[in-house]
Amino acid sequence: MRTNPVVRWLAAATVLVLLVVVTSACQRDDPPGGDPSDPYHADAIRHGLAPQPHPDVTYQPDVVLVGGGGRAVRSVSDDGLTWRIDPDAERADELAPGRVMFLTGRAVGRVVDVRPEGDDLAVTIGPVTLTEVVRDGTFRTDRPVPLDRPVAYAAGEPAWAAADLPEEGGTGGGLVPGPAGADRADGAGASGGSRLPGRAVPVRAGQAPRPPQPPARTGGSSAAKAGGIQLTPQCCADGVGLSFAYDDGDIRMTGSVTFVMRRPTASFDVAISGGAVTRAEFSVTGGAGLRVSIDAATQVGNQRNLAKSVVVPVQFSVPIGTILGVPFSATVDQLLEVRTVFTAKDGSFRAAGEYALTGAVGYGYHRPFFGPVVPAGFTVRDSLTNSITGVSIGVNGMLLSYDVKFTVGIGALGFSAGLYVGLRTTVGATLGSGAGLIVCRGAGINVTMRYGIGYSIPKVVADVVNFFLKVFRTKPIETSGTLGSQTTVVKRGETVPPNVPLCVN
């Protein structure tokens, strides 16, 4: 029986299509996600884009451009300091203490330790400044970068995330800051095991690798925990903010703080010559205001207070892409400090306020002069003072500081380096004793802006990392490696009722 020619043609075409599909699948080197140079490619989201040599950029002589980019990364410790990579990656054998590893836009830093671990090469790094990586080059954005597509990088519960604040007027203890159960001077936690950041336990071939850093995820919200405080940071289309909650059976607290923004963008221009920044401009636009709320109470029969400093272990990063071969990102980091003031048992306290604060934040720099760009238009929308309520026979109060830092540059988590600007908002509120004839309410708000070029990390982070670096007999890091300054944006206080000596004094 003769087969219809049309049927034979369709059968042959089907076979051909199947062969093309199978062959393409077998030959495809790239994972799904599009062009590997796309900053939102799957590999780039996980670990950052790879740097590339460029004729208009000179790297410092001790910088090692390790090949493979994100594909060479096997895992990352939760503190972001130890990267386990493919030992066969191009130039990986050149890594040594004192040199700078530049594997991706996130995997970059001064090498403090290199060691084989199973089938991997474990490389522990410390922070670097942009000029420790680039000797000569000029980098700029062609247009403002919208900050509406962030990638959230969580760090689990690293040792540097939380610490107890010292007593007012004190210098603090000699213990190493760390999470609950890890505050012994020898760095051991409650279980007696080592809790040094980044120090991976050596493994033999065939053993399970050290648990990696939590995976990155696209989106503007995440969840974390540090110092017993539940944290929900958010970024960036409508602003940068943080909701928090704490309950240890004696003290319970909820609250939120937000730097309100409307369609924020970032832009920058930086020129580096001979390993020094000669010109820089950086701005973040879209600032619209500040919003704060707090609700705290002590349980019956308790008189105890909370004093915590928390580096939010989630970084939001908006990948910009490579500029002259250097992968840049705009990152957002947050820090929260909370101090309750309950002077009697069974107290409660709540307050909320909103303030307008409009315009851009940033600066211009032409060596050696800085010129800050500060937000303006500060007005009170809802007074924090008028909202204060609570119950207690003693004085109740709250001191809350919230720090949000924008950086354009390279690096991961709190160790990003480049051009940065940060806003620190400190709000204090007090409620007088309900046992008096006059119940005084008072509040103050202070906003400062710091800015510079390099890196700037909280002291709690530097203290823990330096304790860890002693293991490698490495020079301790400073809290900043930077050019920069700071300025006061807002300083305001008020009492209710006003002009009453008992309340003012």
Helices and strands as residue ranges (DSSP letters): H 5-27, H 42-47, E 58-59, E 63-65, G 69-72, E 73-76, E 82-85, G 92-94, E 100-102, E 108-117, E 120-126, G 130-132, E 134-140, E 145-146, E 151-154, E 162-164, E 217-218, E 224-226, E 229-234, E 239-247, E 251-273, E 276-298, E 307-311, E 314-323, E 326-342, E 348-366, E 369-373, E 376-382, H 384-387, E 389-391, E 396-410, G 413-415, E 417-431, E 441-456, H 459-469, G 470-472, E 480-496, H 501-504
